């Protein structure tokens, strides 16, 4: 029996479209990249000869043969393009963030529900090797009850470039660029926090938008710290997590983005991180009569769970063909938008801002 092929149209062939979406769509069983909307057809043809290039998104949305539209364009265009694609009866994937505001994201979700079309957001870092490794450690109770998590995504980019992310416009700046990654990962681990505090900074000469952030998330008996900066040359821990049974520290980024930028295609063994994290755990089981000073600790490499960005589009294909839940639901993506926007409210007001009561996920985890 022949498997149905889902025809995909990609809007945008910048860094996100070219590096992530196009190759991962091509690598997914049952998906076929049929057309790309781009103002630079030669660039598309170099990477994907034979794929049709269209100058306008409206032309793509009008095509009856296109089943799924992927939007990989500047953040402030996500809402109008996704709305138009849904109106045309297409299933839609949006590169993170979902949109610029929570109200826009809610409207898109409501529209997708009304027309019964899939709507998902490309939160690809759920499939980072280091994150999957950390999630496995927490789920197994290896660290005990987690009391502190620090997640950093630092770069050294001292020169401001002329690109939309660096301009003073809706959706620009590092909070909307890297914030969704870190917020989504924490949301996957612990659910919604009770409150958030955000500090933004513009550190580089000539910068128009934020290029540094520090966010604190409040959970029951757990402190979460998220940071990102464009002016950090010295390697910093990607994760530093402490629990009642020990700690996990990981340096270095998941390798998949670097491989995709270098033009590599997903293959067997894809996603294996050559730089495992370090587990520091109490030797034996511990003795309640021991003092802190006498506890014996042992450090070792953490078992690595391979990353797998291909899982996202494989999951999208399965959702469309079999009716399963998409790998990133619109509900969870809307939660991330709520955190993103509430963080901005906190920064503007200069104080902690409460969210609605967080779900029970963190309380279940803390029972380890």
Residue pairs with C-beta under 8 A, 6 or more apart in sequence:
3 29
3 30
3 321
4 30
4 321
5 30
5 31
5 32
6 30
6 31
6 32
6 67
6 68
6 317
6 320
6 321
7 32
7 34
7 65
7 66
7 67
7 68
8 25
8 31
8 32
8 33
8 34
8 66
8 67
8 68
8 69
8 70
9 34
9 35
9 36
9 37
9 60
9 61
9 63
9 66
9 68
9 69
9 70
9 90
10 17
10 21
10 22
10 25
10 33
10 35
10 36
10 37
10 69
10 70
10 72
11 17
11 36
11 37
11 57
11 60
11 69
11 70
11 71
11 72
11 73
11 81
12 37
12 38
12 71
12 72
12 73
12 95
13 22
13 36
13 37
13 38
13 40
13 43
13 44
13 72
14 72
14 73
16 72
16 95
17 36
17 38
17 70
17 72
17 73
17 95
18 43
18 47
19 257
19 260
19 261
20 72
20 95
20 122
20 124
20 257
20 260
20 309
21 70
21 72
21 93
21 95
21 122
22 33
22 36
22 47
22 48
23 260
23 265
23 266
24 260
24 266
24 309
24 310
24 312
24 313
25 31
25 33
25 70
25 313
26 33
26 48
26 265
27 265
27 266
27 310
27 313
28 310
28 313
28 314
28 316
28 317
29 314
29 317
30 317
30 321
31 68
31 313
31 316
31 317
33 48
33 51
34 51
34 52
34 65
34 66
35 51
35 52
35 53
35 54
35 60
35 63
35 66
36 44
36 48
36 51
36 52
36 53
36 54
37 53
37 54
37 55
37 56
37 57
37 59
37 60
38 44
38 53
38 54
38 55
39 55
41 53
44 51
44 53
45 51
45 53
54 60
57 81
57 84
57 85
58 84
60 66
60 69
61 69
61 84
61 85
61 87
61 88
61 90
62 88
66 90
67 90
67 91
67 320
68 90
68 91
68 92
68 93
68 118
68 316
68 320
69 85
69 90
69 91
69 92
69 93
70 92
70 93
70 94
70 95
70 122
71 77
71 78
71 81
71 82
71 85
71 92
71 93
71 94
71 95
72 95
72 122
73 81
73 95
74 164
74 171
75 97
75 99
75 100
75 170
75 171
75 172
75 176
76 100
76 169
76 170
76 171
78 94
78 95
78 97
78 98
78 99
78 100
78 104
78 171
79 99
79 100
79 104
79 107
79 108
82 92
82 94
82 99
82 108
82 119
83 107
83 108
83 111
85 92
86 92
86 108
86 111
86 112
86 115
86 117
86 119
87 111
87 115
89 115
89 117
90 117
91 117
91 118
91 119
91 320
92 108
92 112
92 117
92 118
92 119
92 120
93 120
93 121
93 122
93 316
94 119
94 120
94 121
94 122
95 121
95 122
96 121
96 122
96 123
96 124
96 180
96 181
96 184
96 333
96 336
97 121
97 171
97 176
97 179
97 180
97 336
97 337
97 340
98 104
98 105
98 108
98 121
98 330
98 333
98 334
98 336
98 337
99 105
99 108
99 337
100 170
100 171
100 176
101 337
101 341
102 334
102 337
102 338
102 341
105 333
105 334
105 337
106 334
108 119
108 330
109 119
109 330
109 331
109 334
112 118
112 119
112 330
118 316
118 319
118 320
118 326
119 330
120 316
120 319
120 326
120 327
120 328
120 329
120 330
120 333
121 328
121 330
121 333
121 336
122 312
122 328
123 180
123 181
123 184
123 328
123 332
123 333
123 336
124 309
124 312
125 131
125 181
125 184
125 185
125 254
126 184
126 185
126 188
126 312
126 327
126 328
127 256
127 271
127 307
127 308
127 309
127 311
127 312
128 185
128 253
128 254
128 256
128 307
129 254
129 255
129 256
129 271
129 272
129 273
129 304
129 305
129 306
129 307
130 238
130 239
130 250
130 252
130 253
130 254
130 273
130 277
130 307
131 185
131 188
131 239
131 254
131 307
132 305
132 306
132 307
132 308
133 250
133 273
133 276
133 277
133 302
133 303
133 304
133 305
134 189
134 239
134 241
134 248
134 250
134 277
135 188
135 189
135 305
136 303
136 305
137 143
137 241
137 248
137 279
137 302
138 146
138 189
138 241
138 365
141 245
141 368
142 245
142 246
142 248
142 279
142 281
143 241
143 242
143 243
143 244
143 245
143 246
143 247
143 248
144 243
144 244
144 245
144 246
144 368
145 221
145 243
145 244
145 365
145 366
145 367
145 368
146 222
146 241
146 242
146 243
146 365
146 366
147 221
147 222
147 223
147 242
147 243
147 244
148 222
148 223
148 224
148 225
148 240
148 241
148 242
149 186
149 189
149 222
149 223
149 224
149 225
149 239
149 240
149 241
149 242
150 224
150 225
150 226
150 227
150 237
150 239
150 240
150 241
151 182
151 185
151 186
151 224
151 225
151 226
151 227
151 238
151 239
152 226
152 227
152 228
152 236
152 237
152 238
152 239
153 178
153 181
153 182
153 227
153 228
153 238
153 253
154 227
154 228
154 229
154 232
154 236
155 228
155 229
155 230
155 232
156 230
156 231
156 232
156 233
157 204
157 230
157 231
158 204
158 230
158 231
159 204
160 166
160 204
160 205
160 206
160 207
160 208
164 172
165 172
165 173
165 177
165 209
166 172
166 207
166 208
166 209
167 208
167 209
168 208
168 209
172 208
172 209
173 200
173 209
173 210
173 211
174 209
174 210
174 211
174 212
174 213
174 228
174 229
174 230
175 198
175 200
175 210
175 213
175 340
175 343
175 344
176 340
178 213
178 228
179 213
179 215
179 226
179 228
179 340
179 343
180 336
180 340
182 215
182 226
182 228
183 215
183 226
183 336
183 339
183 340
183 343
184 332
184 333
184 336
186 193
186 217
186 224
186 226
187 332
187 335
187 336
187 339
188 332
189 361
189 365
190 219
190 222
190 224
190 358
190 361
190 362
190 365
191 358
191 359
191 360
191 361
191 362
192 335
192 338
192 339
192 355
192 356
192 358
192 359
193 217
193 218
193 219
193 224
193 339
193 355
193 358
194 218
194 219
194 220
194 354
194 355
194 357
194 358
195 217
195 218
195 352
195 353
195 354
195 355
196 215
196 216
196 217
196 218
196 339
196 342
196 343
196 346
196 352
196 353
196 355
197 215
197 216
197 218
197 346
197 351
197 352
197 353
198 213
198 214
198 215
198 216
198 343
198 344
198 346
198 347
199 213
199 214
199 215
199 347
200 210
200 212
200 213
200 347
201 210
201 211
201 212
201 213
202 208
202 209
202 210
202 211
202 212
203 211
203 212
203 229
203 230
203 231
204 211
204 230
204 231
211 229
211 230
211 231
212 228
212 229
212 230
212 231
213 226
213 227
213 228
213 229
214 225
214 226
214 227
215 225
215 226
215 227
215 343
216 223
216 224
216 225
216 226
217 224
217 225
217 226
217 339
218 224
218 352
219 358
219 362
220 362
220 363
220 366
221 366
222 362
222 366
235 251
235 252
236 251
237 249
237 250
237 251
238 250
238 251
238 252
238 253
239 248
239 249
239 250
239 277
240 247
240 248
240 249
240 250
241 247
241 248
241 249
245 281
245 282
246 279
246 280
246 281
246 282
246 297
247 279
247 280
248 277
248 278
248 279
248 280
248 302
249 277
249 278
249 280
250 275
250 276
250 277
250 278
250 302
251 275
251 277
252 273
252 275
254 271
254 273
254 307
255 271
255 272
255 273
255 274
255 307
256 270
256 271
256 307
256 309
259 270
260 309
266 309
266 310
269 306
270 306
270 307
270 308
270 310
271 306
271 307
271 308
271 309
272 304
272 306
272 307
273 304
273 306
273 307
276 301
276 302
276 303
276 304
277 301
277 302
277 304
278 299
278 300
278 301
278 302
279 299
279 300
279 301
279 302
280 297
280 298
280 299
281 297
281 298
281 300
282 295
282 296
282 297
282 298
283 296
283 297
283 298
284 296
286 295
311 327
312 327
312 328
315 324
315 326
315 327
316 326
316 327
318 324
319 325
319 326
319 327
338 355
339 355
342 353
342 355
345 353
346 352
346 353
